[in-house]
Each structure stands twice: as structure tokens, then as C-alpha cells.
């Protein structure tokens, strides 16, 4: 019986390799992707060095009262799902 379970697992891994073509590729990472984290920090640091943070924040601000209310409602909804 246990050998059936292992055979099924092997079959599933083989199918995933064939379907994705990237199964087991060490370059691809899931959660904890250190490469992506380093790249993100690099671009954030570069953006911060441009000195355009305040301008970007102003550009992202809501333009109308209705948009402001919509963003506030979305923020409240998101916070309601946050861990406490």
C-alpha cells in the first residue's frame, strides 16, 4: 500500500515537471525569494535616492472626495482582515 502512495507522488512530480518545465529549478523560488527581495530593496533604495518620494505621494493622493472615501473604505476593509 505504501508503495502505491510513493508511486502516485512520483507520477505527480513527473507530471508537474512536464507541465511547468521548471519544476525543481533552483533559480525559481516561492515564499522567501531572497533574489526578489534583494532586487526590490535595490529599486526602493534607488527610488529613495532620487528625492521624488513626496512628489510620488502627492501624485498617488486621491483627486476627489469620492475617491478619498473609496480609498478609506478599502483601507477599513483591509484592516478588518488584519491579524491583531
ABEGO torsion letter per residue (X at the ends): XAAAAAAAAAAAAAAAAAAAGABGBAABBBBGBAAAAAAAAAAAAAAAAAGAAAAAAAAABBABAAAAAAAAAAAAAAAAABBX
